[in-house]
Amino acid sequence: MGDVYLTKKGYEKLSEELEYLKNVRRREISKAIGLAREHGDLSENAEYDAAKDAQGYNEKKISELEEKLSQVRIIEDQDIPHGEVLIGATVKLKDLDNGEELEYTLVSEEESDYEQNKIAITSPIGMGLLSHKENEEVDIKVPAGILRYKILKISRE
């Protein structure tokens, strides 16, 4: 795994998730395993099997987060040019086909959240917008066809 680029907020979110999994979720699973053991024969104990599966998943997730966090490079706004679409930029677009205005923030895959309009720079739209400037028109090929946008504004939070 190479460098993982995150905003400061993204780094804090992953760190909080890791702390939760290590300090809260581990205890919850350990209690569930203990309760399931009290029910007797472990060979036919579905609760025990489910708790052990949850433990395995939790430990795997902890390992993955620790790996990611060890590779993080925090994106510093002052080091990124403001005049073009790059990671961390919020881009206001006009759909040239229907006139609708949209706004996306370009982030790493780890921070992407479509409901919050945070799209990964590796997504088709993210890749299509990269390195373009305000007032440029872009055609972006997506699985459903071609999206045509005009870049109205580029800003940084």
Contacts in CASP RR format, 6 or more apart in sequence:
PFRMAT RR
TARGET T0000
AUTHOR 0000-0000-0000
METHOD contacts of the structure
MODEL  1
MGDVYLTKKGYEKLSEELEYLKNVRRREISKAIGLAREHGDLSENAEYDA
AKDAQGYNEKKISELEEKLSQVRIIEDQDIPHGEVLIGATVKLKDLDNGE
ELEYTLVSEEESDYEQNKIAITSPIGMGLLSHKENEEVDIKVPAGILRYK
ILKISRE
1 67 0 8 1.000
1 68 0 8 1.000
1 71 0 8 1.000
2 71 0 8 1.000
3 71 0 8 1.000
3 72 0 8 1.000
3 73 0 8 1.000
4 68 0 8 1.000
4 69 0 8 1.000
4 71 0 8 1.000
4 72 0 8 1.000
4 73 0 8 1.000
4 108 0 8 1.000
4 110 0 8 1.000
5 72 0 8 1.000
5 73 0 8 1.000
5 75 0 8 1.000
5 87 0 8 1.000
5 108 0 8 1.000
6 14 0 8 1.000
6 72 0 8 1.000
6 73 0 8 1.000
6 74 0 8 1.000
6 75 0 8 1.000
6 108 0 8 1.000
6 110 0 8 1.000
6 111 0 8 1.000
7 74 0 8 1.000
7 75 0 8 1.000
7 88 0 8 1.000
7 107 0 8 1.000
7 111 0 8 1.000
8 74 0 8 1.000
8 75 0 8 1.000
10 110 0 8 1.000
10 111 0 8 1.000
11 69 0 8 1.000
11 72 0 8 1.000
11 74 0 8 1.000
13 111 0 8 1.000
14 65 0 8 1.000
14 68 0 8 1.000
14 69 0 8 1.000
14 72 0 8 1.000
14 110 0 8 1.000
15 69 0 8 1.000
17 65 0 8 1.000
18 62 0 8 1.000
18 65 0 8 1.000
18 66 0 8 1.000
18 69 0 8 1.000
21 58 0 8 1.000
21 61 0 8 1.000
21 62 0 8 1.000
21 65 0 8 1.000
22 62 0 8 1.000
25 58 0 8 1.000
26 58 0 8 1.000
29 51 0 8 1.000
29 54 0 8 1.000
29 55 0 8 1.000
29 58 0 8 1.000
30 55 0 8 1.000
32 47 0 8 1.000
32 50 0 8 1.000
32 51 0 8 1.000
32 54 0 8 1.000
33 48 0 8 1.000
33 51 0 8 1.000
33 52 0 8 1.000
33 55 0 8 1.000
34 51 0 8 1.000
35 47 0 8 1.000
36 42 0 8 1.000
36 45 0 8 1.000
36 47 0 8 1.000
36 48 0 8 1.000
36 50 0 8 1.000
36 51 0 8 1.000
37 48 0 8 1.000
39 45 0 8 1.000
39 47 0 8 1.000
39 48 0 8 1.000
42 48 0 8 1.000
68 110 0 8 1.000
75 87 0 8 1.000
75 88 0 8 1.000
77 88 0 8 1.000
77 156 0 8 1.000
77 157 0 8 1.000
80 86 0 8 1.000
80 87 0 8 1.000
80 88 0 8 1.000
80 89 0 8 1.000
80 156 0 8 1.000
82 89 0 8 1.000
82 154 0 8 1.000
82 155 0 8 1.000
82 156 0 8 1.000
83 133 0 8 1.000
83 134 0 8 1.000
83 154 0 8 1.000
84 131 0 8 1.000
84 132 0 8 1.000
84 133 0 8 1.000
84 154 0 8 1.000
85 91 0 8 1.000
85 106 0 8 1.000
85 129 0 8 1.000
85 130 0 8 1.000
85 131 0 8 1.000
85 132 0 8 1.000
85 133 0 8 1.000
85 151 0 8 1.000
85 154 0 8 1.000
86 106 0 8 1.000
86 130 0 8 1.000
86 131 0 8 1.000
87 106 0 8 1.000
87 107 0 8 1.000
87 108 0 8 1.000
87 121 0 8 1.000
88 105 0 8 1.000
88 106 0 8 1.000
88 107 0 8 1.000
88 156 0 8 1.000
88 157 0 8 1.000
89 105 0 8 1.000
89 106 0 8 1.000
89 154 0 8 1.000
89 155 0 8 1.000
89 156 0 8 1.000
90 103 0 8 1.000
90 104 0 8 1.000
90 105 0 8 1.000
90 106 0 8 1.000
90 154 0 8 1.000
90 155 0 8 1.000
90 156 0 8 1.000
90 157 0 8 1.000
91 103 0 8 1.000
91 104 0 8 1.000
91 105 0 8 1.000
91 106 0 8 1.000
91 129 0 8 1.000
91 151 0 8 1.000
91 153 0 8 1.000
91 154 0 8 1.000
92 101 0 8 1.000
92 102 0 8 1.000
92 103 0 8 1.000
92 151 0 8 1.000
92 152 0 8 1.000
92 153 0 8 1.000
92 154 0 8 1.000
92 155 0 8 1.000
93 101 0 8 1.000
93 102 0 8 1.000
93 103 0 8 1.000
93 104 0 8 1.000
93 129 0 8 1.000
93 149 0 8 1.000
93 150 0 8 1.000
93 151 0 8 1.000
93 152 0 8 1.000
94 100 0 8 1.000
94 101 0 8 1.000
94 102 0 8 1.000
94 149 0 8 1.000
94 150 0 8 1.000
94 152 0 8 1.000
95 101 0 8 1.000
95 102 0 8 1.000
95 147 0 8 1.000
95 148 0 8 1.000
95 149 0 8 1.000
96 137 0 8 1.000
96 148 0 8 1.000
96 149 0 8 1.000
96 150 0 8 1.000
97 147 0 8 1.000
97 148 0 8 1.000
101 152 0 8 1.000
102 117 0 8 1.000
102 149 0 8 1.000
103 117 0 8 1.000
104 117 0 8 1.000
104 118 0 8 1.000
104 119 0 8 1.000
104 125 0 8 1.000
104 126 0 8 1.000
104 129 0 8 1.000
105 116 0 8 1.000
105 117 0 8 1.000
105 118 0 8 1.000
105 119 0 8 1.000
105 157 0 8 1.000
106 118 0 8 1.000
106 119 0 8 1.000
106 120 0 8 1.000
106 121 0 8 1.000
106 126 0 8 1.000
106 129 0 8 1.000
106 130 0 8 1.000
107 118 0 8 1.000
107 119 0 8 1.000
107 120 0 8 1.000
107 121 0 8 1.000
108 120 0 8 1.000
108 121 0 8 1.000
109 120 0 8 1.000
109 122 0 8 1.000
111 118 0 8 1.000
111 120 0 8 1.000
112 118 0 8 1.000
112 119 0 8 1.000
112 120 0 8 1.000
112 123 0 8 1.000
119 125 0 8 1.000
119 126 0 8 1.000
120 126 0 8 1.000
121 127 0 8 1.000
121 130 0 8 1.000
124 140 0 8 1.000
124 141 0 8 1.000
124 142 0 8 1.000
124 143 0 8 1.000
125 140 0 8 1.000
125 142 0 8 1.000
125 147 0 8 1.000
126 140 0 8 1.000
128 138 0 8 1.000
128 140 0 8 1.000
129 138 0 8 1.000
129 140 0 8 1.000
129 149 0 8 1.000
129 151 0 8 1.000
132 138 0 8 1.000
132 151 0 8 1.000
133 151 0 8 1.000
133 154 0 8 1.000
134 151 0 8 1.000
134 152 0 8 1.000
134 153 0 8 1.000
134 154 0 8 1.000
135 150 0 8 1.000
135 151 0 8 1.000
135 152 0 8 1.000
136 150 0 8 1.000
136 151 0 8 1.000
137 148 0 8 1.000
137 149 0 8 1.000
137 150 0 8 1.000
137 151 0 8 1.000
138 148 0 8 1.000
138 149 0 8 1.000
138 150 0 8 1.000
138 151 0 8 1.000
139 146 0 8 1.000
139 147 0 8 1.000
139 148 0 8 1.000
140 146 0 8 1.000
140 147 0 8 1.000
140 148 0 8 1.000
140 149 0 8 1.000
END
